[in-house]
């Protein structure tokens, strides 16, 4: 049986990955939440230090992973094009997301 994971709700801005992969949009999870996630899930990460999550933006919920960003010390969340279009979320937009680790 899965243990009940804490749901996090965070606000921030959507940003576009710089460089050749400019189609990738991300959201940065705050330092406080990222530190808690790293401590709580130490030793349970997957490839590239990722954590599987269930995420909600607006009325859209999907499963994906968050990835550690060594430069900022936070986790980053990739936002699928389908979700961005459905929720009308674009680069630079402020939004609020809710997520829980889905292990």
N, CA, C and O atoms as a GROMACS GRO file, in nm:
protein
  412
    1UNK      N    1   0.083  -0.118   0.000
    1UNK     CA    2   0.000   0.000   0.000
    1UNK      C    3   0.088   0.124   0.000
    1UNK      O    4   0.184   0.134   0.076
    2UNK      N    5   0.053   0.221  -0.087
    2UNK     CA    6   0.127   0.347  -0.092
    2UNK      C    7   0.100   0.429   0.032
    2UNK      O    8  -0.011   0.431   0.085
    3UNK      N    9   0.206   0.497   0.079
    3UNK     CA   10   0.183   0.588   0.190
    3UNK      C   11   0.128   0.720   0.135
    3UNK      O   12   0.159   0.758   0.022
    4UNK      N   13   0.049   0.787   0.213
    4UNK     CA   14  -0.011   0.914   0.173
    4UNK      C   15   0.098   1.020   0.170
    4UNK      O   16   0.160   1.049   0.273
    5UNK      N   17   0.120   1.079   0.055
    5UNK     CA   18   0.221   1.182   0.039
    5UNK      C   19   0.162   1.320   0.063
    5UNK      O   20   0.044   1.345   0.037
    6UNK      N   21   0.244   1.408   0.112
    6UNK     CA   22   0.206   1.547   0.134
    6UNK      C   23   0.181   1.615   0.000
    6UNK      O   24   0.254   1.592  -0.097
    7UNK      N   25   0.079   1.699  -0.006
    7UNK     CA   26   0.055   1.779  -0.125
    7UNK      C   27   0.116   1.916  -0.105
    7UNK      O   28   0.093   1.982  -0.003
    8UNK      N   29   0.194   1.959  -0.201
    8UNK     CA   30   0.259   2.090  -0.199
    8UNK      C   31   0.184   2.182  -0.295
    8UNK      O   32   0.141   2.139  -0.402
    9UNK      N   33   0.168   2.306  -0.257
    9UNK     CA   34   0.111   2.408  -0.345
    9UNK      C   35   0.210   2.523  -0.348
    9UNK      O   36   0.242   2.582  -0.245
   10UNK      N   37   0.258   2.554  -0.469
   10UNK     CA   38   0.360   2.657  -0.485
   10UNK      C   39   0.325   2.749  -0.602
   10UNK      O   40   0.258   2.708  -0.697
   11UNK      N   41   0.371   2.871  -0.593
   11UNK     CA   42   0.349   2.969  -0.700
   11UNK      C   43   0.482   3.012  -0.757
   11UNK      O   44   0.584   3.012  -0.688
   12UNK      N   45   0.481   3.047  -0.883
   12UNK     CA   46   0.603   3.092  -0.950
   12UNK      C   47   0.574   3.124  -1.094
   12UNK      O   48   0.458   3.134  -1.135
   13UNK      N   49   0.681   3.142  -1.172
   13UNK     CA   50   0.666   3.175  -1.314
   13UNK      C   51   0.716   3.061  -1.402
   13UNK      O   52   0.810   2.989  -1.367
   14UNK      N   53   0.650   3.047  -1.514
   14UNK     CA   54   0.690   2.949  -1.615
   14UNK      C   55   0.807   3.010  -1.693
   14UNK      O   56   0.804   3.127  -1.730
   15UNK      N   57   0.909   2.927  -1.717
   15UNK     CA   58   1.024   2.976  -1.793
   15UNK      C   59   1.059   2.878  -1.904
   15UNK      O   60   1.028   2.759  -1.898
   16UNK      N   61   1.123   2.932  -2.005
   16UNK     CA   62   1.160   2.856  -2.124
   16UNK      C   63   1.305   2.814  -2.112
   16UNK      O   64   1.392   2.895  -2.081
   17UNK      N   65   1.333   2.686  -2.138
   17UNK     CA   66   1.470   2.637  -2.132
   17UNK      C   67   1.552   2.707  -2.238
   17UNK      O   68   1.512   2.709  -2.355
   18UNK      N   69   1.667   2.764  -2.201
   18UNK     CA   70   1.750   2.835  -2.300
   18UNK      C   71   1.823   2.738  -2.392
   18UNK      O   72   1.849   2.623  -2.356
   19UNK      N   73   1.855   2.785  -2.509
   19UNK     CA   74   1.935   2.705  -2.602
   19UNK      C   75   1.852   2.637  -2.708
   19UNK      O   76   1.741   2.679  -2.740
   20UNK      N   77   1.909   2.530  -2.762
   20UNK     CA   78   1.848   2.461  -2.874
   20UNK      C   79   1.716   2.394  -2.841
   20UNK      O   80   1.631   2.378  -2.928
   21UNK      N   81   1.697   2.356  -2.717
   21UNK     CA   82   1.573   2.288  -2.676
   21UNK      C   83   1.472   2.390  -2.626
   21UNK      O   84   1.410   2.370  -2.521
   22UNK      N   85   1.453   2.498  -2.699
   22UNK     CA   86   1.371   2.609  -2.654
   22UNK      C   87   1.221   2.578  -2.644
   22UNK      O   88   1.144   2.664  -2.604
   23UNK      N   89   1.181   2.459  -2.681
   23UNK     CA   90   1.039   2.425  -2.669
   23UNK      C   91   1.003   2.376  -2.530
   23UNK      O   92   0.884   2.359  -2.501
   24UNK      N   93   1.100   2.352  -2.445
   24UNK     CA   94   1.074   2.299  -2.312
   24UNK      C   95   1.044   2.412  -2.213
   24UNK      O   96   1.124   2.502  -2.193
   25UNK      N   97   0.926   2.404  -2.153
   25UNK     CA   98   0.885   2.501  -2.052
   25UNK      C   99   0.893   2.436  -1.915
   25UNK      O  100   0.859   2.318  -1.898
   26UNK      N  101   0.940   2.513  -1.815
   26UNK     CA  102   0.960   2.460  -1.681
   26UNK      C  103   0.901   2.553  -1.575
   26UNK      O  104   0.870   2.669  -1.600
   27UNK      N  105   0.888   2.496  -1.457
   27UNK     CA  106   0.845   2.568  -1.338
   27UNK      C  107   0.943   2.528  -1.228
   27UNK      O  108   0.972   2.410  -1.211
   28UNK      N  109   0.994   2.624  -1.154
   28UNK     CA  110   1.090   2.596  -1.047
   28UNK      C  111   1.017   2.579  -0.915
   28UNK      O  112   0.941   2.666  -0.872
   29UNK      N  113   1.042   2.465  -0.849
   29UNK     CA  114   0.988   2.439  -0.716
   29UNK      C  115   1.074   2.518  -0.617
   29UNK      O  116   1.196   2.520  -0.631
   30UNK      N  117   1.015   2.583  -0.520
   30UNK     CA  118   1.089   2.668  -0.426
   30UNK      C  119   1.196   2.594  -0.348
   30UNK      O  120   1.193   2.471  -0.336
   31UNK      N  121   1.292   2.669  -0.295
   31UNK     CA  122   1.404   2.610  -0.219
   31UNK      C  123   1.357   2.537  -0.094
   31UNK      O  124   1.408   2.429  -0.063
   32UNK      N  125   1.262   2.593  -0.023
   32UNK     CA  126   1.210   2.531   0.099
   32UNK      C  127   1.150   2.394   0.067
   32UNK      O  128   1.182   2.294   0.131
   33UNK      N  129   1.062   2.391  -0.032
   33UNK     CA  130   0.997   2.264  -0.070
   33UNK      C  131   1.099   2.166  -0.127
   33UNK      O  132   1.092   2.046  -0.098
   34UNK      N  133   1.193   2.216  -0.208
   34UNK     CA  134   1.295   2.128  -0.267
   34UNK      C  135   1.382   2.065  -0.159
   34UNK      O  136   1.415   1.947  -0.166
   35UNK      N  137   1.420   2.144  -0.058
   35UNK     CA  138   1.501   2.090   0.052
   35UNK      C  139   1.425   1.981   0.127
   35UNK      O  140   1.481   1.877   0.160
   36UNK      N  141   1.298   2.006   0.152
   36UNK     CA  142   1.216   1.907   0.221
   36UNK      C  143   1.203   1.778   0.139
   36UNK      O  144   1.211   1.668   0.193
   37UNK      N  145   1.182   1.794   0.009
   37UNK     CA  146   1.170   1.677  -0.079
   37UNK      C  147   1.300   1.596  -0.082
   37UNK      O  148   1.297   1.473  -0.078
   38UNK      N  149   1.412   1.666  -0.090
   38UNK     CA  150   1.542   1.597  -0.092
   38UNK      C  151   1.564   1.517   0.035
   38UNK      O  152   1.612   1.404   0.031
   39UNK      N  153   1.528   1.576   0.148
   39UNK     CA  154   1.546   1.509   0.277
   39UNK      C  155   1.448   1.392   0.293
   39UNK      O  156   1.487   1.282   0.334
   40UNK      N  157   1.324   1.416   0.261
   40UNK     CA  158   1.219   1.315   0.279
   40UNK      C  159   1.239   1.195   0.187
   40UNK      O  160   1.208   1.082   0.226
   41UNK      N  161   1.290   1.218   0.067
   41UNK     CA  162   1.300   1.111  -0.033
   41UNK      C  163   1.445   1.073  -0.064
   41UNK      O  164   1.473   1.019  -0.171
   42UNK      N  165   1.535   1.101   0.029
   42UNK     CA  166   1.675   1.065   0.011
   42UNK      C  167   1.685   0.914  -0.014
   42UNK      O  168   1.632   0.834   0.062
   43UNK      N  169   1.755   0.878  -0.121
   43UNK     CA  170   1.772   0.736  -0.153
   43UNK      C  171   1.657   0.675  -0.232
   43UNK      O  172   1.662   0.557  -0.265
   44UNK      N  173   1.553   0.753  -0.262
   44UNK     CA  174   1.438   0.701  -0.336
   44UNK      C  175   1.419   0.767  -0.472
   44UNK      O  176   1.314   0.752  -0.534
   45UNK      N  177   1.519   0.840  -0.517
   45UNK     CA  178   1.506   0.907  -0.645
   45UNK      C  179   1.529   0.808  -0.759
   45UNK      O  180   1.580   0.698  -0.740
   46UNK      N  181   1.489   0.851  -0.876
   46UNK     CA  182   1.506   0.770  -0.997
   46UNK      C  183   1.616   0.833  -1.083
   46UNK      O  184   1.696   0.911  -1.033
   47UNK      N  185   1.619   0.799  -1.211
   47UNK     CA  186   1.722   0.850  -1.302
   47UNK      C  187   1.738   1.001  -1.294
   47UNK      O  188   1.640   1.075  -1.286
   48UNK      N  189   1.863   1.046  -1.296
   48UNK     CA  190   1.901   1.187  -1.287
   48UNK      C  191   1.852   1.252  -1.158
   48UNK      O  192   1.840   1.374  -1.151
   49UNK      N  193   1.822   1.173  -1.055
   49UNK     CA  194   1.778   1.228  -0.927
   49UNK      C  195   1.632   1.270  -0.926
   49UNK      O  196   1.589   1.345  -0.838
   50UNK      N  197   1.556   1.223  -1.025
   50UNK     CA  198   1.417   1.266  -1.038
   50UNK      C  199   1.324   1.200  -0.936
   50UNK      O  200   1.356   1.096  -0.878
   51UNK      N  201   1.211   1.264  -0.916
   51UNK     CA  202   1.103   1.210  -0.833
   51UNK      C  203   0.975   1.209  -0.914
   51UNK      O  204   0.941   1.310  -0.975
   52UNK      N  205   0.902   1.097  -0.917
   52UNK     CA  206   0.774   1.094  -0.988
   52UNK      C  207   0.670   1.173  -0.909
   52UNK      O  208   0.663   1.164  -0.787
   53UNK      N  209   0.589   1.252  -0.981
   53UNK     CA  210   0.489   1.335  -0.916
   53UNK      C  211   0.357   1.333  -0.994
   53UNK      O  212   0.353   1.305  -1.113
   54UNK      N  213   0.250   1.363  -0.922
   54UNK     CA  214   0.120   1.392  -0.982
   54UNK      C  215   0.102   1.542  -0.963
   54UNK      O  216   0.109   1.592  -0.851
   55UNK      N  217   0.079   1.615  -1.072
   55UNK     CA  218   0.077   1.762  -1.072
   55UNK      C  219  -0.058   1.813  -1.120
   55UNK      O  220  -0.120   1.754  -1.209
   56UNK      N  221  -0.102   1.924  -1.061
   56UNK     CA  222  -0.223   1.991  -1.108
   56UNK      C  223  -0.194   2.138  -1.132
   56UNK      O  224  -0.141   2.209  -1.047
   57UNK      N  225  -0.232   2.182  -1.252
   57UNK     CA  226  -0.235   2.325  -1.285
   57UNK      C  227  -0.376   2.352  -1.332
   57UNK      O  228  -0.424   2.290  -1.427
   58UNK      N  229  -0.443   2.444  -1.266
   58UNK     CA  230  -0.582   2.472  -1.303
   58UNK      C  231  -0.667   2.348  -1.283
   58UNK      O  232  -0.675   2.294  -1.172
   59UNK      N  233  -0.732   2.304  -1.392
   59UNK     CA  234  -0.817   2.184  -1.386
   59UNK      C  235  -0.749   2.062  -1.445
   59UNK      O  236  -0.811   1.956  -1.457
   60UNK      N  237  -0.622   2.075  -1.481
   60UNK     CA  238  -0.550   1.966  -1.546
   60UNK      C  239  -0.454   1.898  -1.450
   60UNK      O  240  -0.372   1.964  -1.386
   61UNK      N  241  -0.465   1.767  -1.440
   61UNK     CA  242  -0.375   1.687  -1.358
   61UNK      C  243  -0.306   1.585  -1.447
   61UNK      O  244  -0.370   1.524  -1.534
   62UNK      N  245  -0.176   1.566  -1.427
   62UNK     CA  246  -0.102   1.466  -1.504
   62UNK      C  247   0.013   1.413  -1.420
   62UNK      O  248   0.048   1.470  -1.316
   63UNK      N  249   0.072   1.303  -1.466
   63UNK     CA  250   0.187   1.243  -1.398
   63UNK      C  251   0.312   1.273  -1.479
   63UNK      O  252   0.313   1.265  -1.602
   64UNK      N  253   0.418   1.308  -1.406
   64UNK     CA  254   0.545   1.339  -1.468
   64UNK      C  255   0.653   1.321  -1.362
   64UNK      O  256   0.631   1.251  -1.263
   65UNK      N  257   0.767   1.382  -1.380
   65UNK     CA  258   0.874   1.380  -1.280
   65UNK      C  259   0.928   1.520  -1.262
   65UNK      O  260   0.921   1.603  -1.352
   66UNK      N  261   0.980   1.546  -1.143
   66UNK     CA  262   1.055   1.669  -1.119
   66UNK      C  263   1.202   1.631  -1.112
   66UNK      O  264   1.237   1.521  -1.070
   67UNK      N  265   1.288   1.724  -1.154
   67UNK     CA  266   1.430   1.695  -1.165
   67UNK      C  267   1.512   1.796  -1.084
   67UNK      O  268   1.478   1.915  -1.080
   68UNK      N  269   1.620   1.750  -1.020
   68UNK     CA  270   1.702   1.845  -0.945
   68UNK      C  271   1.779   1.936  -1.039
   68UNK      O  272   1.828   1.893  -1.144
   69UNK      N  273   1.789   2.062  -1.001
   69UNK     CA  274   1.868   2.160  -1.075
   69UNK      C  275   1.986   2.199  -0.987
   69UNK      O  276   1.970   2.269  -0.887
   70UNK      N  277   2.105   2.154  -1.024
   70UNK     CA  278   2.222   2.176  -0.940
   70UNK      C  279   2.260   2.324  -0.928
   70UNK      O  280   2.318   2.364  -0.827
   71UNK      N  281   2.227   2.405  -1.027
   71UNK     CA  282   2.262   2.548  -1.022
   71UNK      C  283   2.182   2.621  -0.914
   71UNK      O  284   2.237   2.704  -0.843
   72UNK      N  285   2.052   2.590  -0.903
   72UNK     CA  286   1.968   2.662  -0.808
   72UNK      C  287   1.945   2.586  -0.678
   72UNK      O  288   1.900   2.644  -0.579
   73UNK      N  289   1.977   2.456  -0.678
   73UNK     CA  290   1.951   2.375  -0.559
   73UNK      C  291   1.805   2.342  -0.539
   73UNK      O  292   1.763   2.306  -0.429
   74UNK      N  293   1.727   2.353  -0.646
   74UNK     CA  294   1.584   2.327  -0.640
   74UNK      C  295   1.548   2.211  -0.734
   74UNK      O  296   1.634   2.157  -0.804
   75UNK      N  297   1.421   2.176  -0.735
   75UNK     CA  298   1.369   2.084  -0.837
   75UNK      C  299   1.300   2.168  -0.943
   75UNK      O  300   1.247   2.275  -0.915
   76UNK      N  301   1.301   2.118  -1.067
   76UNK     CA  302   1.228   2.184  -1.174
   76UNK      C  303   1.127   2.087  -1.233
   76UNK      O  304   1.150   1.966  -1.240
   77UNK      N  305   1.014   2.142  -1.274
   77UNK     CA  306   0.903   2.066  -1.329
   77UNK      C  307   0.885   2.099  -1.476
   77UNK      O  308   0.860   2.215  -1.510
   78UNK      N  309   0.898   2.000  -1.566
   78UNK     CA  310   0.868   2.026  -1.707
   78UNK      C  311   0.715   2.030  -1.724
   78UNK      O  312   0.643   1.949  -1.667
   79UNK      N  313   0.668   2.125  -1.804
   79UNK     CA  314   0.524   2.138  -1.827
   79UNK      C  315   0.495   2.101  -1.972
   79UNK      O  316   0.542   2.166  -2.064
   80UNK      N  317   0.416   1.995  -1.990
   80UNK     CA  318   0.382   1.945  -2.122
   80UNK      C  319   0.309   2.050  -2.206
   80UNK      O  320   0.233   2.131  -2.152
   81UNK      N  321   0.332   2.048  -2.337
   81UNK     CA  322   0.266   2.141  -2.428
   81UNK      C  323   0.114   2.128  -2.418
   81UNK      O  324   0.043   2.228  -2.419
   82UNK      N  325   0.063   2.005  -2.407
   82UNK     CA  326  -0.081   1.982  -2.398
   82UNK      C  327  -0.139   2.055  -2.276
   82UNK      O  328  -0.246   2.116  -2.284
   83UNK      N  329  -0.068   2.049  -2.163
   83UNK     CA  330  -0.113   2.116  -2.041
   83UNK      C  331  -0.107   2.267  -2.058
   83UNK      O  332  -0.201   2.338  -2.022
   84UNK      N  333   0.003   2.316  -2.112
   84UNK     CA  334   0.018   2.461  -2.133
   84UNK      C  335  -0.093   2.516  -2.221
   84UNK      O  336  -0.150   2.622  -2.192
   85UNK      N  337  -0.124   2.445  -2.327
   85UNK     CA  338  -0.230   2.491  -2.419
   85UNK      C  339  -0.367   2.486  -2.352
   85UNK      O  340  -0.445   2.580  -2.361
   86UNK      N  341  -0.396   2.376  -2.286
   86UNK     CA  342  -0.526   2.359  -2.221
   86UNK      C  343  -0.549   2.463  -2.112
   86UNK      O  344  -0.659   2.516  -2.098
   87UNK      N  345  -0.444   2.493  -2.035
   87UNK     CA  346  -0.456   2.588  -1.923
   87UNK      C  347  -0.412   2.730  -1.962
   87UNK      O  348  -0.412   2.820  -1.878
   88UNK      N  349  -0.374   2.749  -2.089
   88UNK     CA  350  -0.329   2.878  -2.140
   88UNK      C  351  -0.217   2.937  -2.054
   88UNK      O  352  -0.225   3.051  -2.007
   89UNK      N  353  -0.114   2.857  -2.035
   89UNK     CA  354   0.004   2.895  -1.956
   89UNK      C  355   0.121   2.912  -2.053
   89UNK      O  356   0.154   2.821  -2.130
   90UNK      N  357   0.183   3.030  -2.048
   90UNK     CA  358   0.290   3.061  -2.141
   90UNK      C  359   0.414   3.109  -2.065
   90UNK      O  360   0.409   3.138  -1.946
   91UNK      N  361   0.525   3.116  -2.137
   91UNK     CA  362   0.650   3.164  -2.077
   91UNK      C  363   0.628   3.298  -2.008
   91UNK      O  364   0.568   3.389  -2.064
   92UNK      N  365   0.678   3.309  -1.884
   92UNK     CA  366   0.666   3.432  -1.807
   92UNK      C  367   0.539   3.443  -1.725
   92UNK      O  368   0.528   3.532  -1.641
   93UNK      N  369   0.442   3.355  -1.750
   93UNK     CA  370   0.317   3.358  -1.674
   93UNK      C  371   0.338   3.312  -1.531
   93UNK      O  372   0.410   3.215  -1.506
   94UNK      N  373   0.275   3.381  -1.440
   94UNK     CA  374   0.273   3.337  -1.300
   94UNK      C  375   0.162   3.234  -1.287
   94UNK      O  376   0.053   3.252  -1.342
   95UNK      N  377   0.189   3.128  -1.215
   95UNK     CA  378   0.084   3.028  -1.193
   95UNK      C  379   0.108   2.958  -1.060
   95UNK      O  380   0.215   2.968  -1.001
   96UNK      N  381   0.006   2.888  -1.016
   96UNK     CA  382   0.013   2.810  -0.894
   96UNK      C  383  -0.005   2.665  -0.932
   96UNK      O  384  -0.097   2.630  -1.007
   97UNK      N  385   0.082   2.579  -0.879
   97UNK     CA  386   0.071   2.436  -0.905
   97UNK      C  387   0.057   2.362  -0.772
   97UNK      O  388   0.104   2.409  -0.668
   98UNK      N  389  -0.007   2.248  -0.779
   98UNK     CA  390  -0.012   2.157  -0.664
   98UNK      C  391   0.049   2.027  -0.712
   98UNK      O  392   0.027   1.985  -0.826
   99UNK      N  393   0.125   1.961  -0.625
   99UNK     CA  394   0.184   1.833  -0.663
   99UNK      C  395   0.208   1.748  -0.540
   99UNK      O  396   0.215   1.798  -0.428
  100UNK      N  397   0.219   1.620  -0.564
  100UNK     CA  398   0.258   1.525  -0.458
  100UNK      C  399   0.349   1.423  -0.522
  100UNK      O  400   0.335   1.389  -0.640
  101UNK      N  401   0.442   1.374  -0.443
  101UNK     CA  402   0.531   1.269  -0.492
  101UNK      C  403   0.446   1.144  -0.509
  101UNK      O  404   0.362   1.113  -0.425
  102UNK      N  405   0.467   1.073  -0.619
  102UNK     CA  406   0.384   0.960  -0.657
  102UNK      C  407   0.466   0.830  -0.657
  102UNK      O  408   0.486   0.767  -0.761
  103UNK      N  409   0.512   0.791  -0.537
  103UNK     CA  410   0.592   0.667  -0.525
  103UNK      C  411   0.504   0.556  -0.474
  103UNK      O  412   0.550   0.443  -0.457
   0.00000   0.00000   0.00000
